[in-house]
Amino acid sequence: MAPRAESAEDDLETTNAFPEINSNRPVVAGDRAILRNGMAYAPSRAPDNIKNAIWAVNTLRRKPYVWGGGHGSFNDYGYDCSGAVSFALHYAGLLDAPLPSNNFRRYGKRGCGRWITIYSRDGHTFAIIAGLRLDTTDMRDGGAVGPRWYADGRDTHGFDARHPAGW
């Protein structure tokens, strides 16, 4: 079983420690996350592991895009698309080792999940977690910016939709 996120956002930026989220766990009422100034607020009705994934990903929001980032270790100085999605799933207790984009095409169950949906195709992966998009591509300019939350959607044509069993 994957360890829960247990260390501070600033600590993750300077060390290899697990992200501490105890001091910064923003919550919003309901069952959909919201985005404020780049920070995701976990929905109060979400299961704890979904909240943990959201809070852990918040610690990545200033990290750069690095091809292969997040694959040697869940805690890295930068992340690629599948490394960021792997990180989120790891802190939700749903993944023990990082996966490349192509492997997400066979991960879990087909279709959209209740809390997490992973969209994958050859060469790119992103996820929708509690209504927010976790992606390394900024659709406004198409550039790779590193792991960020987005409130807007993205065209899913050509992507396989998968979800962790039960989620």
HELIX and SHEET records of a PDB file:
HELIX    1   1 GLU A    9  THR A   14  1                                   6    
HELIX    2   2 ASP A   48  ASN A   58  1                                  11    
HELIX    3   3 CYS A   81  TYR A   91  1                                  11    
HELIX    4   4 SER A  101  PHE A  104  1                                   4    
SHEET    1   A 3 VAL A  27  VAL A  28  0                                        
SHEET    2   A 3 MET A  39  PRO A  43  1                                        
SHEET    3   A 3 ILE A  34  ARG A  36 -1                                        
SHEET    1   B 6 LYS A 109  ARG A 110  0                                        
SHEET    2   B 6 ASP A 160  HIS A 163 -1                                        
SHEET    3   B 6 ILE A 116  ARG A 121 -1                                        
SHEET    4   B 6 HIS A 124  ILE A 129 -1                                        
SHEET    5   B 6 LEU A 132  ASP A 138 -1                                        
SHEET    6   B 6 GLY A 143  TYR A 150 -1                                        
END                                                                             
